[in-house]
Amino acid sequence: MDEIAGRIREGVLPPGTQLPTVRVLMKQHGVALATASRIYRELESIGLVVGETGRGTFVRDTSLPRGLGLEQHPV
């Protein structure tokens, strides 16, 4: 989690970047599926990424308040 969070904060992964699926993350880093899922949940809880059902996990634009940008839901 720290590696991905650092890459987001450094701008290596800019806002809007789609992150690998949980299964790809699991294989890339040699972690269990539950661990890979937890990494994305924790990144989402600290506001660095947003998961969109059926689309994937994306880096948030942290300059926008939560509820705007990628995670905005249609009215």
PDB file of N, CA, C and O in Angstrom:
ATOM      1  N   MET A   1       0.822  -1.177   0.000  1.00  0.00           N
ATOM      2  CA  MET A   1       0.000   0.000   0.000  1.00  0.00           C
ATOM      3  C   MET A   1       0.869   1.245   0.000  1.00  0.00           C
ATOM      4  O   MET A   1       0.583   2.204  -0.718  1.00  0.00           O
ATOM      5  N   ASP A   2       1.929   1.239   0.799  1.00  0.00           N
ATOM      6  CA  ASP A   2       2.798   2.410   0.885  1.00  0.00           C
ATOM      7  C   ASP A   2       3.438   2.738  -0.454  1.00  0.00           C
ATOM      8  O   ASP A   2       3.591   3.909  -0.804  1.00  0.00           O
ATOM      9  N   GLU A   3       3.809   1.713  -1.199  1.00  0.00           N
ATOM     10  CA  GLU A   3       4.424   1.935  -2.515  1.00  0.00           C
ATOM     11  C   GLU A   3       3.450   2.641  -3.462  1.00  0.00           C
ATOM     12  O   GLU A   3       3.816   3.612  -4.124  1.00  0.00           O
ATOM     13  N   ILE A   4       2.226   2.156  -3.524  1.00  0.00           N
ATOM     14  CA  ILE A   4       1.237   2.753  -4.417  1.00  0.00           C
ATOM     15  C   ILE A   4       0.879   4.155  -3.938  1.00  0.00           C
ATOM     16  O   ILE A   4       0.790   5.078  -4.748  1.00  0.00           O
ATOM     17  N   ALA A   5       0.673   4.326  -2.642  1.00  0.00           N
ATOM     18  CA  ALA A   5       0.354   5.645  -2.093  1.00  0.00           C
ATOM     19  C   ALA A   5       1.472   6.640  -2.401  1.00  0.00           C
ATOM     20  O   ALA A   5       1.201   7.788  -2.754  1.00  0.00           O
ATOM     21  N   GLY A   6       2.711   6.211  -2.270  1.00  0.00           N
ATOM     22  CA  GLY A   6       3.845   7.073  -2.570  1.00  0.00           C
ATOM     23  C   GLY A   6       3.875   7.476  -4.031  1.00  0.00           C
ATOM     24  O   GLY A   6       4.146   8.633  -4.353  1.00  0.00           O
ATOM     25  N   ARG A   7       3.600   6.535  -4.917  1.00  0.00           N
ATOM     26  CA  ARG A   7       3.602   6.830  -6.358  1.00  0.00           C
ATOM     27  C   ARG A   7       2.480   7.806  -6.709  1.00  0.00           C
ATOM     28  O   ARG A   7       2.638   8.639  -7.602  1.00  0.00           O
ATOM     29  N   ILE A   8       1.355   7.706  -6.013  1.00  0.00           N
ATOM     30  CA  ILE A   8       0.247   8.650  -6.243  1.00  0.00           C
ATOM     31  C   ILE A   8       0.655  10.034  -5.745  1.00  0.00           C
ATOM     32  O   ILE A   8       0.499  11.025  -6.457  1.00  0.00           O
ATOM     33  N   ARG A   9       1.175  10.098  -4.532  1.00  0.00           N
ATOM     34  CA  ARG A   9       1.556  11.392  -3.937  1.00  0.00           C
ATOM     35  C   ARG A   9       2.676  12.079  -4.713  1.00  0.00           C
ATOM     36  O   ARG A   9       2.722  13.308  -4.771  1.00  0.00           O
ATOM     37  N   GLU A  10       3.574  11.305  -5.307  1.00  0.00           N
ATOM     38  CA  GLU A  10       4.686  11.866  -6.078  1.00  0.00           C
ATOM     39  C   GLU A  10       4.269  12.270  -7.491  1.00  0.00           C
ATOM     40  O   GLU A  10       5.038  12.912  -8.206  1.00  0.00           O
ATOM     41  N   GLY A  11       3.064  11.899  -7.889  1.00  0.00           N
ATOM     42  CA  GLY A  11       2.592  12.232  -9.226  1.00  0.00           C
ATOM     43  C   GLY A  11       2.976  11.232 -10.288  1.00  0.00           C
ATOM     44  O   GLY A  11       2.694  11.439 -11.469  1.00  0.00           O
ATOM     45  N   VAL A  12       3.618  10.147  -9.883  1.00  0.00           N
ATOM     46  CA  VAL A  12       3.965   9.089 -10.841  1.00  0.00           C
ATOM     47  C   VAL A  12       2.677   8.469 -11.392  1.00  0.00           C
ATOM     48  O   VAL A  12       2.599   8.104 -12.565  1.00  0.00           O
ATOM     49  N   LEU A  13       1.680   8.359 -10.527  1.00  0.00           N
ATOM     50  CA  LEU A  13       0.348   7.901 -10.935  1.00  0.00           C
ATOM     51  C   LEU A  13      -0.584   9.108 -10.828  1.00  0.00           C
ATOM     52  O   LEU A  13      -1.106   9.383  -9.748  1.00  0.00           O
ATOM     53  N   PRO A  14      -0.801   9.831 -11.928  1.00  0.00           N
ATOM     54  CA  PRO A  14      -1.621  11.046 -11.879  1.00  0.00           C
ATOM     55  C   PRO A  14      -3.112  10.740 -11.748  1.00  0.00           C
ATOM     56  O   PRO A  14      -3.541   9.615 -12.002  1.00  0.00           O
ATOM     57  N   PRO A  15      -3.906  11.747 -11.350  1.00  0.00           N
ATOM     58  CA  PRO A  15      -5.353  11.558 -11.252  1.00  0.00           C
ATOM     59  C   PRO A  15      -5.927  11.004 -12.556  1.00  0.00           C
ATOM     60  O   PRO A  15      -5.539  11.409 -13.653  1.00  0.00           O
ATOM     61  N   GLY A  16      -6.855  10.073 -12.402  1.00  0.00           N
ATOM     62  CA  GLY A  16      -7.498   9.446 -13.548  1.00  0.00           C
ATOM     63  C   GLY A  16      -6.838   8.163 -13.999  1.00  0.00           C
ATOM     64  O   GLY A  16      -7.403   7.430 -14.811  1.00  0.00           O
ATOM     65  N   THR A  17      -5.648   7.875 -13.487  1.00  0.00           N
ATOM     66  CA  THR A  17      -4.950   6.645 -13.857  1.00  0.00           C
ATOM     67  C   THR A  17      -5.721   5.438 -13.340  1.00  0.00           C
ATOM     68  O   THR A  17      -6.071   5.369 -12.162  1.00  0.00           O
ATOM     69  N   GLN A  18      -5.978   4.500 -14.222  1.00  0.00           N
ATOM     70  CA  GLN A  18      -6.630   3.264 -13.795  1.00  0.00           C
ATOM     71  C   GLN A  18      -5.572   2.328 -13.244  1.00  0.00           C
ATOM     72  O   GLN A  18      -4.561   2.062 -13.895  1.00  0.00           O
ATOM     73  N   LEU A  19      -5.812   1.830 -12.036  1.00  0.00           N
ATOM     74  CA  LEU A  19      -4.894   0.893 -11.404  1.00  0.00           C
ATOM     75  C   LEU A  19      -5.191  -0.521 -11.896  1.00  0.00           C
ATOM     76  O   LEU A  19      -6.285  -0.787 -12.394  1.00  0.00           O
ATOM     77  N   PRO A  20      -4.234  -1.421 -11.762  1.00  0.00           N
ATOM     78  CA  PRO A  20      -4.468  -2.810 -12.187  1.00  0.00           C
ATOM     79  C   PRO A  20      -5.606  -3.437 -11.382  1.00  0.00           C
ATOM     80  O   PRO A  20      -5.925  -2.993 -10.279  1.00  0.00           O
ATOM     81  N   THR A  21      -6.199  -4.462 -11.948  1.00  0.00           N
ATOM     82  CA  THR A  21      -7.238  -5.173 -11.205  1.00  0.00           C
ATOM     83  C   THR A  21      -6.628  -5.791  -9.946  1.00  0.00           C
ATOM     84  O   THR A  21      -5.408  -5.907  -9.829  1.00  0.00           O
ATOM     85  N   VAL A  22      -7.466  -6.173  -9.035  1.00  0.00           N
ATOM     86  CA  VAL A  22      -7.003  -6.787  -7.791  1.00  0.00           C
ATOM     87  C   VAL A  22      -6.205  -8.052  -8.092  1.00  0.00           C
ATOM     88  O   VAL A  22      -5.184  -8.303  -7.452  1.00  0.00           O
ATOM     89  N   ARG A  23      -6.647  -8.835  -9.037  1.00  0.00           N
ATOM     90  CA  ARG A  23      -5.938 -10.080  -9.378  1.00  0.00           C
ATOM     91  C   ARG A  23      -4.566  -9.796  -9.986  1.00  0.00           C
ATOM     92  O   ARG A  23      -3.605 -10.507  -9.693  1.00  0.00           O
ATOM     93  N   VAL A  24      -4.464  -8.775 -10.821  1.00  0.00           N
ATOM     94  CA  VAL A  24      -3.169  -8.418 -11.400  1.00  0.00           C
ATOM     95  C   VAL A  24      -2.254  -7.891 -10.294  1.00  0.00           C
ATOM     96  O   VAL A  24      -1.080  -8.257 -10.239  1.00  0.00           O
ATOM     97  N   LEU A  25      -2.778  -7.041  -9.419  1.00  0.00           N
ATOM     98  CA  LEU A  25      -1.992  -6.527  -8.288  1.00  0.00           C
ATOM     99  C   LEU A  25      -1.470  -7.684  -7.438  1.00  0.00           C
ATOM    100  O   LEU A  25      -0.317  -7.684  -7.008  1.00  0.00           O
ATOM    101  N   MET A  26      -2.330  -8.657  -7.205  1.00  0.00           N
ATOM    102  CA  MET A  26      -1.975  -9.834  -6.415  1.00  0.00           C
ATOM    103  C   MET A  26      -0.780 -10.556  -7.047  1.00  0.00           C
ATOM    104  O   MET A  26       0.174 -10.910  -6.353  1.00  0.00           O
ATOM    105  N   LYS A  27      -0.836 -10.769  -8.351  1.00  0.00           N
ATOM    106  CA  LYS A  27       0.234 -11.485  -9.046  1.00  0.00           C
ATOM    107  C   LYS A  27       1.505 -10.647  -9.122  1.00  0.00           C
ATOM    108  O   LYS A  27       2.601 -11.180  -8.948  1.00  0.00           O
ATOM    109  N   GLN A  28       1.379  -9.343  -9.381  1.00  0.00           N
ATOM    110  CA  GLN A  28       2.548  -8.468  -9.500  1.00  0.00           C
ATOM    111  C   GLN A  28       3.352  -8.410  -8.209  1.00  0.00           C
ATOM    112  O   GLN A  28       4.583  -8.380  -8.235  1.00  0.00           O
ATOM    113  N   HIS A  29       2.650  -8.393  -7.081  1.00  0.00           N
ATOM    114  CA  HIS A  29       3.321  -8.201  -5.797  1.00  0.00           C
ATOM    115  C   HIS A  29       3.420  -9.476  -4.965  1.00  0.00           C
ATOM    116  O   HIS A  29       3.970  -9.455  -3.864  1.00  0.00           O
ATOM    117  N   GLY A  30       2.899 -10.573  -5.477  1.00  0.00           N
ATOM    118  CA  GLY A  30       3.001 -11.843  -4.773  1.00  0.00           C
ATOM    119  C   GLY A  30       2.276 -11.857  -3.443  1.00  0.00           C
ATOM    120  O   GLY A  30       2.770 -12.399  -2.454  1.00  0.00           O
ATOM    121  N   VAL A  31       1.077 -11.242  -3.432  1.00  0.00           N
ATOM    122  CA  VAL A  31       0.282 -11.203  -2.201  1.00  0.00           C
ATOM    123  C   VAL A  31      -1.013 -11.977  -2.411  1.00  0.00           C
ATOM    124  O   VAL A  31      -1.390 -12.282  -3.543  1.00  0.00           O
ATOM    125  N   ALA A  32      -1.679 -12.287  -1.325  1.00  0.00           N
ATOM    126  CA  ALA A  32      -2.953 -12.998  -1.389  1.00  0.00           C
ATOM    127  C   ALA A  32      -4.034 -12.079  -1.947  1.00  0.00           C
ATOM    128  O   ALA A  32      -3.914 -10.856  -1.872  1.00  0.00           O
ATOM    129  N   LEU A  33      -5.081 -12.665  -2.501  1.00  0.00           N
ATOM    130  CA  LEU A  33      -6.197 -11.909  -3.046  1.00  0.00           C
ATOM    131  C   LEU A  33      -6.804 -10.990  -1.984  1.00  0.00           C
ATOM    132  O   LEU A  33      -7.114  -9.833  -2.267  1.00  0.00           O
ATOM    133  N   ALA A  34      -6.973 -11.500  -0.775  1.00  0.00           N
ATOM    134  CA  ALA A  34      -7.549 -10.692   0.312  1.00  0.00           C
ATOM    135  C   ALA A  34      -6.653  -9.490   0.629  1.00  0.00           C
ATOM    136  O   ALA A  34      -7.151  -8.405   0.928  1.00  0.00           O
ATOM    137  N   THR A  35      -5.351  -9.683   0.563  1.00  0.00           N
ATOM    138  CA  THR A  35      -4.412  -8.595   0.839  1.00  0.00           C
ATOM    139  C   THR A  35      -4.497  -7.536  -0.257  1.00  0.00           C
ATOM    140  O   THR A  35      -4.516  -6.341   0.038  1.00  0.00           O
ATOM    141  N   ALA A  36      -4.547  -7.963  -1.513  1.00  0.00           N
ATOM    142  CA  ALA A  36      -4.651  -7.027  -2.635  1.00  0.00           C
ATOM    143  C   ALA A  36      -5.951  -6.222  -2.533  1.00  0.00           C
ATOM    144  O   ALA A  36      -5.954  -5.016  -2.780  1.00  0.00           O
ATOM    145  N   SER A  37      -7.037  -6.877  -2.174  1.00  0.00           N
ATOM    146  CA  SER A  37      -8.317  -6.185  -1.999  1.00  0.00           C
ATOM    147  C   SER A  37      -8.225  -5.166  -0.863  1.00  0.00           C
ATOM    148  O   SER A  37      -8.731  -4.049  -0.974  1.00  0.00           O
ATOM    149  N   ARG A  38      -7.580  -5.561   0.214  1.00  0.00           N
ATOM    150  CA  ARG A  38      -7.430  -4.664   1.367  1.00  0.00           C
ATOM    151  C   ARG A  38      -6.594  -3.436   1.013  1.00  0.00           C
ATOM    152  O   ARG A  38      -6.877  -2.338   1.492  1.00  0.00           O
ATOM    153  N   ILE A  39      -5.574  -3.610   0.184  1.00  0.00           N
ATOM    154  CA  ILE A  39      -4.742  -2.477  -0.241  1.00  0.00           C
ATOM    155  C   ILE A  39      -5.621  -1.421  -0.910  1.00  0.00           C
ATOM    156  O   ILE A  39      -5.531  -0.240  -0.575  1.00  0.00           O
ATOM    157  N   TYR A  40      -6.460  -1.831  -1.845  1.00  0.00           N
ATOM    158  CA  TYR A  40      -7.320  -0.871  -2.531  1.00  0.00           C
ATOM    159  C   TYR A  40      -8.350  -0.264  -1.586  1.00  0.00           C
ATOM    160  O   TYR A  40      -8.651   0.925  -1.693  1.00  0.00           O
ATOM    161  N   ARG A  41      -8.893  -1.048  -0.671  1.00  0.00           N
ATOM    162  CA  ARG A  41      -9.848  -0.501   0.310  1.00  0.00           C
ATOM    163  C   ARG A  41      -9.188   0.567   1.172  1.00  0.00           C
ATOM    164  O   ARG A  41      -9.778   1.616   1.434  1.00  0.00           O
ATOM    165  N   GLU A  42      -7.959   0.296   1.614  1.00  0.00           N
ATOM    166  CA  GLU A  42      -7.252   1.266   2.450  1.00  0.00           C
ATOM    167  C   GLU A  42      -6.895   2.522   1.671  1.00  0.00           C
ATOM    168  O   GLU A  42      -7.015   3.626   2.201  1.00  0.00           O
ATOM    169  N   LEU A  43      -6.459   2.378   0.426  1.00  0.00           N
ATOM    170  CA  LEU A  43      -6.169   3.543  -0.406  1.00  0.00           C
ATOM    171  C   LEU A  43      -7.432   4.371  -0.625  1.00  0.00           C
ATOM    172  O   LEU A  43      -7.378   5.600  -0.667  1.00  0.00           O
ATOM    173  N   GLU A  44      -8.563   3.692  -0.762  1.00  0.00           N
ATOM    174  CA  GLU A  44      -9.831   4.405  -0.924  1.00  0.00           C
ATOM    175  C   GLU A  44     -10.224   5.109   0.372  1.00  0.00           C
ATOM    176  O   GLU A  44     -10.727   6.232   0.340  1.00  0.00           O
ATOM    177  N   SER A  45      -9.998   4.459   1.502  1.00  0.00           N
ATOM    178  CA  SER A  45     -10.385   5.060   2.782  1.00  0.00           C
ATOM    179  C   SER A  45      -9.576   6.317   3.104  1.00  0.00           C
ATOM    180  O   SER A  45     -10.065   7.202   3.805  1.00  0.00           O
ATOM    181  N   ILE A  46      -8.335   6.402   2.595  1.00  0.00           N
ATOM    182  CA  ILE A  46      -7.548   7.615   2.842  1.00  0.00           C
ATOM    183  C   ILE A  46      -7.704   8.631   1.707  1.00  0.00           C
ATOM    184  O   ILE A  46      -7.047   9.672   1.700  1.00  0.00           O
ATOM    185  N   GLY A  47      -8.578   8.318   0.752  1.00  0.00           N
ATOM    186  CA  GLY A  47      -8.935   9.284  -0.274  1.00  0.00           C
ATOM    187  C   GLY A  47      -8.014   9.377  -1.471  1.00  0.00           C
ATOM    188  O   GLY A  47      -8.070  10.360  -2.210  1.00  0.00           O
ATOM    189  N   LEU A  48      -7.164   8.376  -1.687  1.00  0.00           N
ATOM    190  CA  LEU A  48      -6.244   8.443  -2.821  1.00  0.00           C
ATOM    191  C   LEU A  48      -6.805   7.808  -4.091  1.00  0.00           C
ATOM    192  O   LEU A  48      -6.404   8.171  -5.197  1.00  0.00           O
ATOM    193  N   VAL A  49      -7.715   6.877  -3.938  1.00  0.00           N
ATOM    194  CA  VAL A  49      -8.308   6.210  -5.098  1.00  0.00           C
ATOM    195  C   VAL A  49      -9.813   6.115  -4.909  1.00  0.00           C
ATOM    196  O   VAL A  49     -10.342   6.313  -3.815  1.00  0.00           O
ATOM    197  N   VAL A  50     -10.477   5.808  -6.000  1.00  0.00           N
ATOM    198  CA  VAL A  50     -11.912   5.539  -5.947  1.00  0.00           C
ATOM    199  C   VAL A  50     -12.185   4.320  -6.819  1.00  0.00           C
ATOM    200  O   VAL A  50     -11.680   4.211  -7.936  1.00  0.00           O
ATOM    201  N   GLY A  51     -12.990   3.409  -6.289  1.00  0.00           N
ATOM    202  CA  GLY A  51     -13.383   2.227  -7.042  1.00  0.00           C
ATOM    203  C   GLY A  51     -14.742   2.456  -7.673  1.00  0.00           C
ATOM    204  O   GLY A  51     -15.667   2.946  -7.026  1.00  0.00           O
ATOM    205  N   GLU A  52     -14.853   2.101  -8.930  1.00  0.00           N
ATOM    206  CA  GLU A  52     -16.124   2.227  -9.638  1.00  0.00           C
ATOM    207  C   GLU A  52     -16.549   0.847 -10.100  1.00  0.00           C
ATOM    208  O   GLU A  52     -15.851   0.196 -10.877  1.00  0.00           O
ATOM    209  N   THR A  53     -17.695   0.409  -9.617  1.00  0.00           N
ATOM    210  CA  THR A  53     -18.195  -0.920  -9.931  1.00  0.00           C
ATOM    211  C   THR A  53     -18.267  -1.124 -11.439  1.00  0.00           C
ATOM    212  O   THR A  53     -18.869  -0.327 -12.159  1.00  0.00           O
ATOM    213  N   GLY A  54     -17.654  -2.185 -11.896  1.00  0.00           N
ATOM    214  CA  GLY A  54     -17.670  -2.523 -13.305  1.00  0.00           C
ATOM    215  C   GLY A  54     -16.635  -1.788 -14.145  1.00  0.00           C
ATOM    216  O   GLY A  54     -16.450  -2.118 -15.316  1.00  0.00           O
ATOM    217  N   ARG A  55     -15.953  -0.793 -13.567  1.00  0.00           N
ATOM    218  CA  ARG A  55     -14.950  -0.030 -14.323  1.00  0.00           C
ATOM    219  C   ARG A  55     -13.550  -0.235 -13.791  1.00  0.00           C
ATOM    220  O   ARG A  55     -12.605  -0.356 -14.570  1.00  0.00           O
ATOM    221  N   GLY A  56     -13.396  -0.275 -12.476  1.00  0.00           N
ATOM    222  CA  GLY A  56     -12.070  -0.461 -11.908  1.00  0.00           C
ATOM    223  C   GLY A  56     -11.769   0.525 -10.804  1.00  0.00           C
ATOM    224  O   GLY A  56     -12.665   1.178 -10.268  1.00  0.00           O
ATOM    225  N   THR A  57     -10.491   0.625 -10.471  1.00  0.00           N
ATOM    226  CA  THR A  57     -10.015   1.519  -9.418  1.00  0.00           C
ATOM    227  C   THR A  57      -9.154   2.587 -10.072  1.00  0.00           C
ATOM    228  O   THR A  57      -8.271   2.289 -10.876  1.00  0.00           O
ATOM    229  N   PHE A  58      -9.428   3.844  -9.709  1.00  0.00           N
ATOM    230  CA  PHE A  58      -8.769   4.974 -10.339  1.00  0.00           C
ATOM    231  C   PHE A  58      -8.168   5.899  -9.292  1.00  0.00           C
ATOM    232  O   PHE A  58      -8.676   6.013  -8.176  1.00  0.00           O
ATOM    233  N   VAL A  59      -7.075   6.560  -9.670  1.00  0.00           N
ATOM    234  CA  VAL A  59      -6.462   7.562  -8.802  1.00  0.00           C
ATOM    235  C   VAL A  59      -7.375   8.782  -8.785  1.00  0.00           C
ATOM    236  O   VAL A  59      -7.785   9.275  -9.836  1.00  0.00           O
ATOM    237  N   ARG A  60      -7.689   9.265  -7.585  1.00  0.00           N
ATOM    238  CA  ARG A  60      -8.520  10.462  -7.412  1.00  0.00           C
ATOM    239  C   ARG A  60      -7.705  11.720  -7.621  1.00  0.00           C
ATOM    240  O   ARG A  60      -6.487  11.722  -7.442  1.00  0.00           O
ATOM    241  N   ASP A  61      -8.382  12.786  -7.998  1.00  0.00           N
ATOM    242  CA  ASP A  61      -7.781  14.116  -8.000  1.00  0.00           C
ATOM    243  C   ASP A  61      -7.974  14.638  -6.582  1.00  0.00           C
ATOM    244  O   ASP A  61      -9.066  15.083  -6.226  1.00  0.00           O
ATOM    245  N   THR A  62      -6.928  14.585  -5.778  1.00  0.00           N
ATOM    246  CA  THR A  62      -7.060  14.944  -4.357  1.00  0.00           C
ATOM    247  C   THR A  62      -7.236  16.438  -4.146  1.00  0.00           C
ATOM    248  O   THR A  62      -7.469  16.876  -3.019  1.00  0.00           O
ATOM    249  N   SER A  63      -7.129  17.240  -5.221  1.00  0.00           N
ATOM    250  CA  SER A  63      -7.395  18.669  -5.074  1.00  0.00           C
ATOM    251  C   SER A  63      -8.894  18.941  -5.031  1.00  0.00           C
ATOM    252  O   SER A  63      -9.323  20.020  -4.621  1.00  0.00           O
ATOM    253  N   LEU A  64      -9.692  17.956  -5.455  1.00  0.00           N
ATOM    254  CA  LEU A  64     -11.144  18.086  -5.399  1.00  0.00           C
ATOM    255  C   LEU A  64     -11.666  17.455  -4.118  1.00  0.00           C
ATOM    256  O   LEU A  64     -11.141  16.438  -3.665  1.00  0.00           O
ATOM    257  N   PRO A  65     -12.704  18.057  -3.529  1.00  0.00           N
ATOM    258  CA  PRO A  65     -13.287  17.416  -2.344  1.00  0.00           C
ATOM    259  C   PRO A  65     -13.927  16.079  -2.724  1.00  0.00           C
ATOM    260  O   PRO A  65     -14.342  15.876  -3.865  1.00  0.00           O
ATOM    261  N   ARG A  66     -13.996  15.192  -1.767  1.00  0.00           N
ATOM    262  CA  ARG A  66     -14.659  13.905  -2.021  1.00  0.00           C
ATOM    263  C   ARG A  66     -16.077  14.174  -2.475  1.00  0.00           C
ATOM    264  O   ARG A  66     -16.729  15.105  -2.005  1.00  0.00           O
ATOM    265  N   GLY A  67     -16.544  13.353  -3.389  1.00  0.00           N
ATOM    266  CA  GLY A  67     -17.881  13.526  -3.937  1.00  0.00           C
ATOM    267  C   GLY A  67     -17.855  14.224  -5.285  1.00  0.00           C
ATOM    268  O   GLY A  67     -18.878  14.299  -5.966  1.00  0.00           O
ATOM    269  N   LEU A  68     -16.698  14.733  -5.674  1.00  0.00           N
ATOM    270  CA  LEU A  68     -16.557  15.348  -6.989  1.00  0.00           C
ATOM    271  C   LEU A  68     -15.543  14.556  -7.784  1.00  0.00           C
ATOM    272  O   LEU A  68     -14.712  13.843  -7.221  1.00  0.00           O
ATOM    273  N   GLY A  69     -15.615  14.683  -9.086  1.00  0.00           N
ATOM    274  CA  GLY A  69     -14.648  13.974  -9.920  1.00  0.00           C
ATOM    275  C   GLY A  69     -15.106  12.574 -10.207  1.00  0.00           C
ATOM    276  O   GLY A  69     -16.293  12.335 -10.427  1.00  0.00           O
ATOM    277  N   LEU A  70     -14.175  11.640 -10.209  1.00  0.00           N
ATOM    278  CA  LEU A  70     -14.473  10.260 -10.603  1.00  0.00           C
ATOM    279  C   LEU A  70     -15.543   9.598  -9.754  1.00  0.00           C
ATOM    280  O   LEU A  70     -16.289   8.745 -10.237  1.00  0.00           O
ATOM    281  N   GLU A  71     -15.618   9.989  -8.491  1.00  0.00           N
ATOM    282  CA  GLU A  71     -16.561   9.288  -7.615  1.00  0.00           C
ATOM    283  C   GLU A  71     -17.933   9.934  -7.593  1.00  0.00           C
ATOM    284  O   GLU A  71     -18.788   9.526  -6.806  1.00  0.00           O
ATOM    285  N   GLN A  72     -18.166  10.932  -8.436  1.00  0.00           N
ATOM    286  CA  GLN A  72     -19.465  11.590  -8.464  1.00  0.00           C
ATOM    287  C   GLN A  72     -20.478  10.654  -9.111  1.00  0.00           C
ATOM    288  O   GLN A  72     -20.237  10.113 -10.191  1.00  0.00           O
ATOM    289  N   HIS A  73     -21.603  10.469  -8.447  1.00  0.00           N
ATOM    290  CA  HIS A  73     -22.635   9.583  -8.947  1.00  0.00           C
ATOM    291  C   HIS A  73     -23.689  10.381  -9.706  1.00  0.00           C
ATOM    292  O   HIS A  73     -23.986  11.511  -9.320  1.00  0.00           O
ATOM    293  N   PRO A  74     -24.264   9.827 -10.778  1.00  0.00           N
ATOM    294  CA  PRO A  74     -25.298  10.545 -11.510  1.00  0.00           C
ATOM    295  C   PRO A  74     -26.512  10.789 -10.628  1.00  0.00           C
ATOM    296  O   PRO A  74     -26.821   9.984  -9.748  1.00  0.00           O
ATOM    297  N   VAL A  75     -27.198  11.897 -10.864  1.00  0.00           N
ATOM    298  CA  VAL A  75     -28.394  12.245 -10.082  1.00  0.00           C
ATOM    299  C   VAL A  75     -29.587  11.545 -10.669  1.00  0.00           C
ATOM    300  O   VAL A  75     -30.701  11.696 -10.167  1.00  0.00           O
TER     301      VAL A  75
END
